[in-house]
Each structure stands twice: as C-alpha cells, then as structure tokens.
Amino acid sequence: MASLRTVKPGEKAPEPVKPKTLTEAVESGTYLEILEAQRRQMVVDVKDERGPARAALHRQIALHSKEIAGLQAAADQEASEDAEAADEPFDTKAL
C-alpha cells in the first residue's frame, strides 16, 4: 500500500486513476481489474434485485471482495519484498 505524504508548495496532487469498465477490464485488464469491475457492476445491479437474486448478489460481492483483498495483499507483499531486496548492495568479496 502506498504511503501518504503532504503535497509540497507548487506541487499538484496526481490525478486519480479512473477504474476500467468491465468491458475494458476483460479486453485489456488484469484478473484483479476484472474482479474489481465485476464487483462494481454487481453493486450497481443489487439495488434492482429482490429476494434470492439479491441474496446471491450480496454473496458474490462478498466473495469478490475477499478475493480482491487477497490479491492486493499478495501484490503488496511482493512489492515490499522486491523493495527490500533492491536495498542490499552487492559485495564481490562475499563470494
């Protein structure tokens, strides 16, 4: 996860990244982007559903959320491991 910091004088905050639509995610996105787009679509659709269909959408939203959280945690862990490995200088005398 990215750390937050204050914006320096004269510096602009970066523009937020617009999430991909479901079509865009399927055509050119990652598995994570597809799951996120599906979840966004389900959240929109759930308001129009009733009964068992509504319950099924709530369950699917929960399952998608759990899988998304797992994929994001794995990506964060991998990024932190890569950052740690990059900090170590190479010592030829250690060979």
Summary of the structure (lengths in Angstrom):
residues: 95
radius of gyration: 20.0
end to end distance: 35.3
largest distance: 69.7
contacts: 177
relative contact order: 0.09
helix: 65%
strand: 0%
